[in-house]
Amino acid sequence: MSEIRKGEIEGLTLAITRLSAAGKSAKDIQNYFECKMLLSGREPSSGKPARRKRRKNLKEGILKFLAAQGKKGAHVKAIADAVGSKPLNITTWMSTTGKKVKGLKKVKPATYAYAA
């Protein structure tokens, strides 16, 4: 166990006093300090779970949009706006996964077409 400095003891004493004055039970105070120790000094979270953003199906959206554009194709920025993504994500997708899709081709710089 690490050493506790005098300032930390005073802070802990003050926190215990405030929690007791707020009507918290000894178990609540213990849980509070256990959480505080586990979180390495950060305040406990609000208790709400963190929400993770769901990943969109880029392939389906990109191919559907490009099929509607026809032989002339569409610029990366237009594809990104239609799919709801960033242009860099579309460019990366085209250079990695897009290579494997039959019928998808580059017609101009940063412009792609899909012939289903």
N, C-alpha and C positions, 0 to 999 in steps of 0.2 A: 504494500500500500504506500502511496506517495505521501510525502509530508504535507501537512496543511499549514499554510501561513496564517499569521495573526489576523490579517485583513480578511481572509476567507472565513475564518471562524466568526468574526464579527458580522460578516455578511450573512452567514448561515443562521446565526442567532437572530438577526433582524428578520430574515425570511420566515423562520419558525414562529416568531412573535406575531408577524402579520397574518400568517396562515391560521394561527390559533385564534387571533382576534376576529378573523373572518368566519369562525365557527367550523373550521375544518377539523376532522378527527385525526387521531394519531396515525391511523392507517393511510388517510389521504395525504398527510404530510410526508410519510415514508415513501409512498408511491411517487410523489412529486420529486423528491430528492433522488430516488432510483432512476427516474426518467432523466433527470438533469445529469446524473453521472453517465448514463448510457449515451446521452447525446453530446457528451464532452463539453458541457458548459452552455450549450444552446438551449433556448427556451423550448418547452414541449410544444408539439404541433397542436393545431386546433382540434385534432382528432378526425378530421376528414381525410379520407384516402386520396392520394394524388391521382389525378386522372391522366391517363396516357392517351395521346392523340392517336386515333386509328389511322392506319396507313391506307391510302386510297389505292385502288387497282389502276395503276397507271397504264398498263398495257391495253386494257379494255377501253379506257377513255381516249387514249391517243389514237388507236386504230379506228375507233368509231368516228372520231372527228376527221381524221385524214381520209377515210372512205367517203365521207360527205363532201370533202373538198375536191375530189376528183383527181385528174392527172396533173393539174397545175400545182397541187400540193399546198402546204401552208408553212409559214415561217415559225420558228421555234417560239417566238413571243406570242403569236396567235394561238398556238397549241397550248402553251402554258396558261393563258387566260381562259381558254375553253375548259381545260381540265381542272383548273384551280391549283396549279402548282407553280414552282419557280422555273424560269427559263433554264437555269443551270441544271436543275433536276431533269428536265426534258433532254437537254444536250447529252448529259451523262447516260440517260436511259437509251438514247439513240445509239451512242457509241459502244454500249455494252450489250444490253438485251436486244435492242433494235436490230443489231447485226444478224441475229438468229431468226428474225421474222421474215418469212418469204413474202415477197411482194412489196416490202418497204424499201424505198430507195431515196437517195439524196439527189434532188433535181438542181438545186442551186446552193450556194453557201447558206447554211442555216435554214434551208428549206427542204422539207421532206414530203414525199407522196406515197400513198398506199393503194395498190391495185389488188383488190381481194380476189 
